[in-house]
């Protein structure tokens, strides 16, 4: 079972990394997106980032296609 980690961000609420290597990001507006095959180190960098939303945009969204979990 994965743990949900709160993020200090004006746009992102939390992040979770599953045992299958999926990163799930929840936005402040409640939208949730899943990114597949994200390495654990990338997830840890997201948690440590000064700007999680900038890190997510540049290091995650550009490399791992998102899938909305709200469809």
Secondary structure in CASP SS format (residue, H / E / C, confidence):
PFRMAT SS
TARGET T0000
AUTHOR 0000-0000-0000
METHOD secondary structure of the structure
MODEL  1
X C 1.00
X C 1.00
X C 1.00
X E 1.00
X E 1.00
X E 1.00
X C 1.00
X C 1.00
X C 1.00
X C 1.00
X C 1.00
X E 1.00
X E 1.00
X E 1.00
X E 1.00
X E 1.00
X E 1.00
X C 1.00
X C 1.00
X C 1.00
X C 1.00
X C 1.00
X E 1.00
X E 1.00
X E 1.00
X E 1.00
X E 1.00
X C 1.00
X C 1.00
X C 1.00
X C 1.00
X E 1.00
X E 1.00
X E 1.00
X E 1.00
X C 1.00
X C 1.00
X C 1.00
X C 1.00
X H 1.00
X H 1.00
X H 1.00
X H 1.00
X H 1.00
X H 1.00
X H 1.00
X H 1.00
X H 1.00
X C 1.00
X C 1.00
X C 1.00
X H 1.00
X H 1.00
X H 1.00
X H 1.00
X H 1.00
X H 1.00
X H 1.00
X H 1.00
X H 1.00
X H 1.00
X C 1.00
X C 1.00
X C 1.00
X C 1.00
X E 1.00
X E 1.00
X E 1.00
X C 1.00
X C 1.00
X C 1.00
END
